[in-house]
Structure formats: C-alpha cells, structure tokens
Amino acid sequence: MLDYTNLTGLKKIVTDLERIQTHDVRNVRYIKEDELDGVINLLQAIINTKEFNKKIR
C-alpha cells in the first residue's frame, strides 16, 4: 500500500490525478473533473512545503 503521507506518495497522487485530467484514465469514481485543478494545486503546494521543510532541516 502506498503511503500518502510521504513525498513519494503525494507525487504519485498528483501523477494519477494528472492522468485523469488528460483523459489517460477514464474510470473515475471519487472526483469530479472540474475539481481536479484545485486538488492538484493543493497537493503540489503540500509537496513543495514538505520539500522546503526537508531542505531547511
């Protein structure tokens, strides 16, 4: 099972959502297409924050 609390897991989620957004994946049950941009942006911000915090340490 993928750990979505670490950077690798979060990046995997973003990749999966981008695949949904570009219609590479058609079987989407849990998210509406018009919500994808906001979700991807939010996850990317979390990733950037985690990477920034990691560099500071």
C-alpha positions as CSV (number, residue, x, y, z in Angstrom):
1,M,0.0,0.0,0.0
2,L,1.3,3.4,-0.9
3,D,2.0,5.8,2.0
4,Y,0.3,9.0,1.0
5,T,1.8,10.9,3.9
6,N,5.3,11.0,2.4
7,L,6.6,12.9,-0.6
8,T,6.7,9.9,-2.9
9,G,3.1,9.0,-2.1
10,L,1.9,12.6,-2.7
11,K,3.8,12.8,-6.0
12,K,2.1,9.5,-7.1
13,I,-1.3,11.0,-6.3
14,V,-0.5,14.1,-8.4
15,T,0.6,12.0,-11.3
16,D,-2.5,9.9,-11.1
17,L,-4.8,12.9,-11.0
18,E,-2.9,14.5,-13.9
19,R,-3.5,11.2,-15.9
20,I,-7.2,11.5,-15.0
21,Q,-7.2,15.2,-16.1
22,T,-5.6,14.4,-19.5
23,H,-8.1,11.5,-20.0
24,D,-5.5,8.8,-19.9
25,V,-7.7,7.2,-17.3
26,R,-11.5,7.1,-17.8
27,N,-12.7,5.2,-14.8
28,V,-13.0,7.9,-12.2
29,R,-15.4,7.4,-9.3
30,Y,-14.3,9.7,-6.5
31,I,-13.5,13.1,-8.0
32,K,-15.2,15.4,-10.5
33,E,-13.2,16.6,-13.4
34,D,-13.9,20.3,-12.6
35,E,-12.3,19.8,-9.2
36,L,-9.0,18.3,-10.5
37,D,-7.2,21.6,-10.9
38,G,-7.8,22.6,-7.3
39,V,-6.9,19.2,-5.9
40,I,-3.7,19.0,-8.0
41,N,-2.7,22.6,-6.9
42,L,-3.3,21.8,-3.3
43,L,-1.3,18.6,-3.4
44,Q,1.5,20.3,-5.2
45,A,1.6,23.1,-2.5
46,I,1.8,20.4,0.2
47,I,4.7,18.7,-1.7
48,N,6.5,21.9,-2.1
49,T,6.1,22.7,1.6
50,K,7.3,19.3,2.6
51,E,10.3,19.6,0.3
52,F,11.1,23.1,1.6
53,N,10.9,21.9,5.2
54,K,13.1,18.9,4.4
55,K,15.8,21.2,2.9
56,I,15.7,23.5,6.0
57,R,16.4,20.6,8.3
